[in-house]
């Protein structure tokens, strides 16, 4: 099947088929996924000295930035600032379920690391230099390990899907 854009009808159709295959091979899928999740969470948390809440706050900020960059890359939008989502402590608290006061402490810690800054409107954004965020630069090793971990996850899940497809072909 041809690759399709995330969220497109073709992508949804493909996702439905993948979900059915994974459900039919639940034990294999669950083991592979949880193995990936534990490995990634433990590895990522180590970069935040075990502080999962700070890691989650940074993830929300990173996603807001990535969303803005992706939107700016679309032909309809060329101004990155116009695409940026307002990201403040209240919004992060709403998204994560972390109490607002705790979010503020995590934001202060991330600011002390030099990874984020607060603008005049009170919104937080990643600090960047030469087109690359300071956090991404500091987390390059983690990013490299995550990329390999995800590649293994995709390969392992593809094997589970192929196993499902082989079972279906045999039953015909």
Backbone as a ProteinNet text record, in pm:
[ID]
protein_1_A
[PRIMARY]
XXXXXXXXXXXXXXXXXXXXXXXXXXXXXXXXXXXXXXXXXXXXXXXXXXXXXXXXXXXXXXXXXXXXXXXXXXXXXXXXXXXXXXXXXXXXXXXXXXXXXXXXXXXXXXXXXXXXXXXXXXXXXXXXXXXXXXXXXXXXXXXXXXXXXXXXXXXXXXXXXXXXXXXXXXXX
[TERTIARY]
83.5	0	87.4	42.7	114	116.6	228.7	235.7	135.8	79.2	-18.7	8.9	-43.3	-22.7	-93.2	-31.1	-97.4	-234.3	-333.7	-468	-551.3	-492.8	-569.1	-657.5	-760.7	-845.1	-764.4	-666.3	-583.2	-502.4	-452.9	-377.9	-467.4	-591.1	-685.8	-720.2	-741.5	-771.2	-653.6	-534.8	-415.3	-400.2	-424.9	-414.5	-515	-635.5	-735.1	-685.1	-624.8	-571.2	-456.9	-370.9	-258.4	-310.1	-408.5	-465.4	-527.3	-595.7	-655.6	-548.3	-440.9	-330.9	-265.5	-242.4	-179.8	-272	-400.8	-495.9	-497.7	-486.9	-489.4	-362	-257.8	-129.5	-98.6	-201	-193.5	-72.2	-44.7	67.2	199.7	222.9	347.2	353.3	242	237.6	259.4	188.4	195.9	337	398.4	534.2	631	623	713.8	692.6	566.8	538	583.4	549.6	586.3	738	804.2	951.1	1008.1	951.3	992.6	964.6	842.9	800.8	887.4	909.4	992.5	1133.9	1191	1327.6	1339.4	1242.9	1250.5	1226.5	1126.7	1096.3	1213.7	1272.4	1385.7	1503.6	1532.1	1643.5	1619.6	1498	1466.7	1467.3	1413	1407.9	1547.9	1642.7	1779	1835.5	1792.2	1837.3	1777.6	1671.8	1604.5	1623.5	1731.6	1763.9	1646.7	1574.5	1463.1	1334	1329.3	1210.9	1115	1021.5	927	836.5	800.4	714.5	787.2	912.6	988.9	1003.9	1026.6	1039.1	909.1	795.3	666.3	640.2	674.4	658.7	744.9	866.9	954.5	899.1	840.7	781.6	667.2	583.8	473.2	527.6	628.9	689.9	752.9	820.6	882.5	778.6	667	561.2	499.5	482.9	429.8	523.2	652.6	751.7	748.4	747.3	744.2	617.1	504.8	380	388.5	450.5	465.8	557.3	665.4	758.5	690.1	615.6	545.8	441.5	368.6	266.7	331.1	445.9	514.9	567.8	592.3	642.2	531.3	405.5	295.1	287.8	240.5	234	144.1	46.6	-48.5	8.7	118.4	168.2	319	368.4	512.6	571.1	486	534.2	530.4	647.9	657	589.2	605.4	543.4	391.1	336.1	190.1	142.2	228.8	190	208.1	286.8	320.6	197.4	179.6	70.9	111.3	16	44.3	70.4	185.8	224.3	261.7	167.2	192.7	168.6	193.5	181.9	41.2	-60	-198	-227.3	-184.9	-208.3	-135.1	-11	67.1	3.7	-44.2	-111.8	-236.9	-313	-434	-399.5	-296.4	-257.9	-203.4	-122.7	-51.8	-122.1	-210.1	-271.2	-181.5	-67.9	24.6	-26.1	-29.8	-75.8	3.1	-67.7	-8.3	116.5	113	228.9	349.6	325.8	434.1	488	397.1	439.4	528.7	491.6	573.5	714.4	724	856.8	937.1	870.5	940	984.5	901.2	938.7	1059.5	1062.6	1176.9	1304.1	1293.5	1409	1457.7	1364.1	1400.9	1462.4	1412.3	1468.3	1612	1634.4	1770.1	1867.1	1816.2	1900.6	1936.9	1863.9	1887.1	1812.3	1712.2	1639.9	1516.7	1458.6	1338.4	1353.5	1265.8	1260	1114.7	1088.6	952.7	948.7	847.2	836.9	757.7	743.3	675.8	529.2	469.6	329.5	315	426.9	422.4	424.3	435.5	441.1	584.7	596.9	729.2	757.8	884.7	928.2	1070.6	1107.8	1243	1344.5	1460	1571.3	1642.2	1667.4	1733.5	1854.6	1951.1	2068.8	2104.1	2122.2	2155.7	2053.4	1924.2	1818.2	1798.6	1871.8	1859.9	1836.7	1741.1	1713.5	1828.8	1849.9	1953.8	1926.1	1798.8	1761.5	1796.7	1766.2	1797.7	1947.8	2022.8	2169.2	2216.1	2162.3	2203.9	2155	2049.3	1990.7	2019.7	2123	2153.9	2176.3	2247.8	2271.9	2140.7	2056.9	1925.6	1845.5	1848.2	1775.3	1823.1	1952	2009.5	1964.4	1968.9	1922.8	1773.7	1696.7	1551.9	1523.4	1597.2	1578.4	1600.4	1705.4	1732.4	1626.1	1582.8	1480.6	1350	1315	1193.5	1207.6	1324.3	1346.9	1327.6	1378.6	1358.5	1211.3	1141.7	999.2	922.2	948	878.9	908.2	1034.7	1071.3	1003.4	1002.2	939.4	788.7	725	580.7	546.4	633.2	611.7	614.8	702.3	707.4	577.5	521.8	394.4	283.7	281.8	180.8	196.2	320.1	344.1	298.2	319.8	274.5	121.9	53.7	-92	-133.6	-69.3	-103.2	-78.8	27.8	56.1	-53.7	-100.8	-209.6	-337.3	-365.2	-484.3	-469.9	-353.1	-330.1	-344	-297.6	-307.6	-452.6	-531.8	-670.5	-759.8	-711.9	-793.8	-790.1
-119.1	0	124.6	223.9	350.8	425	493.1	574.3	687.6	724.2	832	925.7	1045.6	1147.2	1107.2	1139.1	1108.6	1175.1	1100.9	1155	1148.8	1105.9	1096.2	972	965.3	845.6	718.5	726.4	609.6	568.5	668	639.9	573.8	622.3	563.9	421.1	396.6	262.1	169.1	214.5	135	109.6	211.4	196.9	94.2	93.1	-5.7	-147.3	-168.9	-300.8	-340.8	-246.1	-273.4	-304.4	-226.9	-250.3	-389.7	-432	-565.5	-672.8	-654.8	-751.4	-756.8	-642.7	-639.5	-699.9	-673.1	-730.9	-883.4	-932.9	-1078.4	-1144.9	-1068.4	-1117.1	-1040.4	-1028.2	-940.8	-965.2	-1088.2	-1115.1	-1067.5	-1096.7	-1052	-899.6	-840.8	-694.7	-628.2	-675.3	-612.9	-623.7	-739.8	-757.8	-662.5	-655.8	-570.1	-423	-381.2	-241	-200.3	-282.2	-246.9	-249	-342.5	-346.2	-214.2	-168.8	-41.2	73.9	77.9	188.6	197.7	86.4	87.2	133.9	75.5	113.3	261.2	313.6	455	545.7	514	598.6	602.8	488.8	484.6	562.5	542.2	611.8	763.3	804.4	947.2	1010.1	940.1	995.2	1017.9	935.6	954.3	1090.2	1139	1271.1	1383.1	1350.5	1447.2	1409.8	1339.2	1296.5	1224.4	1145	1066.6	1143.8	1268.1	1351.7	1336.5	1242.4	1215.1	1334	1410.2	1526	1632.4	1656	1753.7	1705.1	1576.3	1517.7	1538.1	1518	1534.1	1680.2	1771.9	1914.6	1950.2	1901.6	1928.7	1866.6	1748.2	1682.6	1765.3	1822	1906.2	2029.3	2092.3	2209.1	2171.2	2057.4	2010.6	1983	1920.6	1892.7	2020.8	2120.6	2249.4	2309	2300.3	2352.5	2272.8	2139.7	2057.4	2083.6	2099.6	2131	2261.9	2361.6	2491.5	2481.8	2407.3	2391.4	2317.1	2211.2	2136	2224.1	2303.5	2390.9	2496.9	2549.8	2652	2595.7	2465.6	2402.2	2382.5	2399.6	2382.7	2505.5	2486.2	2599.6	2712.3	2681.4	2784.5	2877.3	2839	2916.7	2928.9	3051.1	3070	3135.5	3187.8	3254.5	3158.5	3115.9	3019.9	3073.4	3200.1	3256.6	3250.8	3266.2	3258.2	3116	3016.9	2876.7	2830.3	2903.8	2858.3	2857.4	2748.9	2736.1	2809.6	2874.6	2938.9	2827.9	2831	2726.5	2792	2785.9	2842.2	2734.4	2768.1	2670	2611.7	2694.3	2644.3	2544.1	2576.1	2486	2353.5	2359.9	2238.5	2156.4	2222.5	2152.9	2082.5	2149.2	2089.2	1965.4	1974.9	1864.8	1745.9	1772.1	1664.9	1613.1	1693.9	1656.2	1683.6	1744.4	1782.5	1913.1	1925.9	2051.3	2172.6	2282.5	2403	2450.5	2446.4	2492	2401.7	2272.2	2179.4	2208.1	2233.4	2268	2391.7	2490.4	2613.3	2581.4	2493	2453.5	2381.4	2295.4	2221.9	2317.8	2415.3	2515.7	2596.3	2631.7	2705.1	2621.1	2493	2404.3	2394.7	2382.9	2376.4	2508.8	2617.1	2749	2758.2	2705.8	2705	2620.1	2516.2	2432.3	2506.2	2615.1	2689.5	2632.1	2547.2	2481.6	2557.6	2638.2	2714.1	2857.4	2942	3081.2	3124.7	3229.7	3283.3	3414.4	3430.3	3555	3659.2	3777.5	3887.9	3856.9	3766.2	3728.3	3614.9	3565	3457.6	3317.7	3307.9	3177.4	3125.4	2995.6	2932.5	2874.5	2882	2823.7	2773.9	2685.8	2631.1	2737.3	2734.2	2821.1	2755.3	2833.1	2780	2863.1	2795.8	2863.9	2794.8	2871.2	2819.2	2715.2	2741.6	2654.8	2525.2	2507.1	2383.9	2420.5	2353.1	2385.7	2339	2415	2380.3	2243.6	2215.3	2085.2	1972.7	1990.1	1884.8	1861	1968.1	1954.5	1878	1913.6	1848.1	1703.6	1672.6	1538.3	1454.3	1490.6	1419.5	1270.2	1231.6	1089.1	1015.4	1073.9	1015.7	1004.4	1107.9	1110.2	998.4	978.5	872.4	734.3	713	585.4	565.7	672.7	664.4	627	684.4	653.6	504.6	449.6	306.3	222.2	265.5	192.5	190.3	300.9	308.8	223	224.6	140.7	-7.5	-48.2	-187.2	-214.3	-118.5	-134	-155.3	-72.3	-84.3	-220.2	-261.1	-391.3	-505.2	-498.7	-604.7	-609.2	-493.8	-490.8	-535.6	-501.5	-548.3	-700.7	-761.7	-908.5	-964.7	-898.1	-941.6	-931.5	-823.9	-804.2	-910.4	-938.7	-1041.7	-1178.9	-1207.8	-1334.1	-1344.9	-1235.6	-1231.3	-1255.2	-1188.1	-1201.8	-1344.4	-1408.7	-1548.5	-1640.5	-1617.6	-1698.7	-1682.9	-1562.2	-1537.5	-1607.9	-1597.7	-1661.2	-1812.6	-1872.7	-2018.9	-2062.6	-1976.7	-2014.9	-2003.6	-1947.8	-1930.9	-2051.5
0	0	0	-73.6	-86.2	47.5	76.2	199.1	188.9	301.5	302.5	418.5	405	508	636.5	752.3	879.8	885.9	930.5	944	818.2	706.5	582.6	586.3	500.9	497.8	468.8	380.1	349.8	472	546.6	668.5	772.4	785.6	881.1	842.7	714	666.6	696.8	668.4	694.6	845.1	926.9	1071.9	1122.9	1066.1	1107.1	1081.6	965.9	932.2	1023.9	1054.1	1145	1284.6	1330.9	1464.3	1472.1	1368.9	1367.6	1373.6	1298.1	1299.1	1436.7	1497.9	1630.1	1735.9	1723.1	1818.8	1808.5	1687.9	1670.7	1724.3	1739.4	1791.8	1921.1	2006.6	2122.3	2212.1	2248.1	2339.9	2281.8	2154.3	2090.1	2083.6	2037.7	2026.8	2162.4	2264.2	2395.9	2452.5	2438.9	2489.7	2419.4	2288.2	2209.6	2246	2253.6	2282	2421.9	2522.2	2659.1	2675.8	2610.6	2612.9	2557.6	2445	2386.2	2482.3	2535.5	2621	2746.2	2813.1	2933.7	2900.1	2796	2757	2726.7	2652.1	2614.9	2734.7	2814.4	2930.3	3028	3056	3149	3091.4	2963.2	2899	2898.2	2860.3	2854.1	2992.9	3091	3226.8	3282.9	3241.9	3293.4	3251.5	3135.7	3089.9	3175.2	3250.7	3337.2	3484.1	3511.7	3648.3	3714.8	3636	3688.5	3708	3667.7	3688.1	3568.9	3582.1	3473.7	3444.2	3545.9	3521.1	3440.6	3472.9	3394.5	3250.7	3236	3102.6	3024.4	3090.6	3024.6	2986.4	3073.7	3042.6	2921	2917.5	2803.3	2676.2	2688	2571.3	2513.7	2600.5	2553.4	2481.4	2538.7	2474.1	2339.9	2337.5	2213.7	2106.2	2145.5	2048.8	1994.1	2080.4	2034.5	1929.3	1954.5	1859.1	1728.7	1740	1619	1538.6	1608.4	1539.4	1464.2	1525.8	1460.6	1339.5	1352.4	1239.2	1125	1158	1053.8	984.5	1062.5	1004.7	915.7	959.1	880	749.7	747.2	625	522.4	565.2	471.8	381.5	260.6	165.9	212.6	298.7	342.5	448.8	513.4	625.5	617.5	619.5	610.9	735.1	823	943.3	1061.4	1108.9	1218.3	1343.8	1373	1493.2	1486.3	1367	1352.6	1378.2	1355.7	1373.8	1517.6	1594.9	1730.5	1819.6	1889.9	1985.8	2112.5	2176.4	2304.3	2405.5	2465.5	2559.7	2691.9	2784.9	2916.6	3022.1	3146.5	3255	3263.5	3246.7	3254.7	3144.2	3024.4	2910	2931.6	2976.6	3000.7	3111.7	3216.1	3325.9	3273.9	3188.1	3130.5	3047.4	2966.8	2878.2	2956.3	3057.1	3127.4	3251.8	3310	3436.7	3556.3	3532.9	3641	3701.2	3833.3	3894.7	3842.2	3824.7	3766.1	3841.3	3973	4051.1	4024.5	4010.8	3979.1	3839.6	3745.3	3608.6	3612.1	3690.5	3699.7	3750	3850.6	3901.4	3793.5	3716.4	3609	3499.8	3469.1	3368.8	3415.7	3542.6	3597.6	3586.5	3613.8	3602.4	3457.7	3364.1	3221.6	3175.5	3230.3	3199.6	3252.8	3372.7	3430.6	3349	3285.3	3198.5	3069	3040.1	2917.4	2798.2	2824.5	2717.2	2671.7	2761.6	2727	2775.1	2720.4	2764.7	2761.4	2835.3	2843.2	2767.4	2682.1	2607.2	2686.2	2629.3	2697	2728.8	2653.5	2675.9	2776.9	2828.1	2926.4	2867.4	2735	2669.7	2673.3	2686.4	2687.3	2550.1	2514	2386.8	2402.2	2313.1	2316.4	2276.6	2339.8	2303.3	2185.8	2081.5	1962.9	1927.1	1867.4	1813.1	1682.3	1578.9	1446.4	1400.1	1427	1379.7	1456.1	1565.2	1642.9	1789.1	1851.7	1991.3	2080	2187.2	2284.6	2344.8	2372.6	2430.5	2334.4	2206.3	2109.1	2102	2104.8	2103.5	2226.8	2343.8	2467.9	2477.5	2404.9	2412	2287	2211.5	2086.2	2105.4	2210.1	2233.3	2260.6	2342.5	2370	2240.7	2159.7	2033.6	1940.4	1934.4	1850.4	1898.9	2031.3	2087.2	2062.5	2074.3	2050.7	1906.2	1814.2	1673	1646.7	1703.4	1686.3	1756.3	1872.9	1946.6	1866.5	1806.1	1724.5	1599.6	1538.1	1420.5	1455.8	1572.1	1616.5	1644.1	1704.8	1732.1	1601.5	1503.5	1374.9	1311.9	1311.8	1253.8	1329.2	1461.7	1541.9	1518.7	1513	1489.6	1347.8	1253.4	1115.7	1111.4	1189.9	1197.5	1253.5	1354.7	1412	1306.4	1231.1	1126.4	1018	979	877.5	926.6	1052.4	1111.7	1100.8	1129.7	1117.8	972.5	880.4	738	688.9	738.6	701.1	752.5	875.3	930.7	848.6	806.2	725.2	591.1	529.9	398.1	408.4	516.1	534.8	553.7	616.6	644.1	521.5	415.1	293.1	208.4
[MASK]
++++++++++++++++++++++++++++++++++++++++++++++++++++++++++++++++++++++++++++++++++++++++++++++++++++++++++++++++++++++++++++++++++++++++++++++++++++++++++++++++++++++++++++

